[in-house]
Structures are given as structure tokens and as C-alpha cells.
Amino acid sequence: MIEFAYIRGWYPPARCSTPFGNCSSGNSDTEPLIAMHNILIAHAMAVDTYRRVFWQKQHGFIGIVANAHMYEPLRDDERDWRAVDRALAFSVAC
């Protein structure tokens, strides 16, 4: 969970920065992106290894799941739609 390790600093390596968390070191603006980049590289390497070494015998599938929250407005109202936009911006940075 990148959010809890590099944004909020609750899980090891507990790196974060204000206003997201209160850690002794870290940068919540850049380190989560670096961590996700490394996760994607590791995933690509695992897929490549599986396809080259194991797929011929197993014929399986390999994938990745990224967790993201989804929000919907309570009412079809401009204020509710703006609240959804803000919530999405905070949770998935869109």
C-alpha cells in the first residue's frame, strides 16, 4: 500500500511529508510515484519471466490490480458533482 507507506507514513518505510503525514523524512509528492514506477517494472519483469519460462507448460494468466476508490454524487446536483471531483482528485489524482 503505497499510500500508507509513502504518503501517510503509517507502514514501513514510513516516509512522508506534510500535509499528508508527520514523518521524520520523505517526500509525499514524489516518492509514491517512484514506488509505483518500481512496482510496474517488477510486474513487467514477472510477466516476462512467466511468459518465457512457465506459460508453455501452464497456459495461465498473470495480471495486476491497482486499487482505486470510486465516488458517485448523492444527488444530481452541481455541488454533489463538485464534491465527487474533489474526492477523486484526492484519492486517484485525476
N, C-alpha and C positions, 0 to 999 in steps of 0.2 A: 504494500500500500504506500505508494509514493507520497500521497497527501499527508499521511500520518508520520512518515519518516523525514520528509524534506520540506514540508510546508508548515505543519503544526508542531513537529518535533516531538511527538509522543512516543514513537517507536525508534529503535536504533536505525541509523546512527544519530538520531535526534539532532538534526541540523535544521535551523530555520532562522527567520529574521522577522522583525516587526513589520507590519502589524499582525502577522499571522501567528506568531508564537514567541516564546521567551526563551531562546536557546543561547548558549554561550558563543556559538559560532554557526555560520551557514548563510545562505542567500536563497530565500524562498522564491525569488524571481527567476533564477537561472538553474539552480540545482535540480529541481523537479524535471526540467526539460532534458538535462543531461542524463538523469536516471532513466527516463522514458526512452531516450535515444539508445542507451545501452541495453534496455530490455528488448527493444525492437531488433537490435543487432543480434542479441543472443537467440531470439526467436528465429530469425532468419538462418542462423547457423544450425540450429536444431532441425529446422525443416530441411535444409540442405543435407545434413547428415542422415536423417531418416530416409529421404528420397534415394540417396546414393547407396546406403548400407542395408536398410531394412524393408523398404517398400516392395521390392521384387518378391519377397517371401510372405510378407504380411498383408499387403494391399490395404493398408489402413489410411487414416486421415489424421492430419495434425492441424491445429488452428490456435488462435489467440483470442482471448476475450478481454476487452477493455471495459471497465465498469464506469458507467456514467449515470447520473440522475436525470430524470425527465420530469418536467413540470407542466401542468396544464392550468389554465385560469379557472377559478371557481365559477365566475360568471363571464359572459361575453361582453365585457366592459373594458374600456380603454385602460383604466387603472389596473385591472387584473392582468391584462396583456403586458403592460409595462413591468409589473411585478414578476411575471414569468421571464421576461427578457433579462431582468436583473439577476434572478436566481440562476438562470442558465449561464450568464456571464461569470458569476462567482464559482459555479461548480464545474463547468466544462470550457470556460473561456471562449465562447463563440461570439 
